[in-house]
Amino acid sequence: MPKEKTMQSEIGGYLSTLLRTHFGKGPTSAYVTIARPFIAIHLRGFLAPTERILVEQKQFKRVLETRDLLMNELKQEIKLNLWKIAELDAKEVYADWHLEQKTGMIIVVLNEEEEQETWQWPEDIKEEELYRQVKIGSMEAQKEPEETSIYWLNERTVLIRRFGILLQLEKELIKNGFEEQLKIAKRPVEYKIVAESNIQPTLNRNILETFVDWNFETDIGYMVLILEAREK
């Protein structure tokens, strides 16, 4: 446990410094969860001064496009430095942001085999029902995934991976160079579906934030739900 705590601290410190270097301001906190093969970094208090002006003017699209472009440039650097810091072999890096809340989520997928038997589900959650509700939500937003996996990274962080979710029209848009526009259009739809679905009642606690990102090339989407703390 002490080694993992040190690793979490070093990763959080590294990413905070990286964002500060490239955005002019880093997050006030970076909460790191390591549940191999996944790392989730929940950022709070992250909005650069120039971004704040654009957000006040409701220019969300401009900020999100800039962040996506910059993160695409930084992904290789993040992978390299995670290996240097903790010998973590990162395969993919995803990110999503809630500008008005000044929060963000960076998801790192490690190049490791999953050990599904190690994942613990809370006793009050009906696994089959949660899978069913996630599939229903996916069908409303696009289509039923070919494959869905749900992972409890910790008590308050749920990661959902869906494979085979793109519609033919979406694939054509991606092929014609509209990948960024599609991401920006899809995100609010996903947030709304989660908010209006029965996913939250099935979880038996409130969903505080939803983050989503995709690898359109491989037709994989990741969603992270940040949950309210369980009442004692």
Helices and strands as residue ranges (DSSP letters): H 2-23, E 29-35, E 38-44, H 49-56, H 60-86, E 90-98, E 103-110, G 116-118, H 127-141, E 147-154, E 157-163, H 168-175, H 179-196, H 199-203, E 207-215, E 220-227
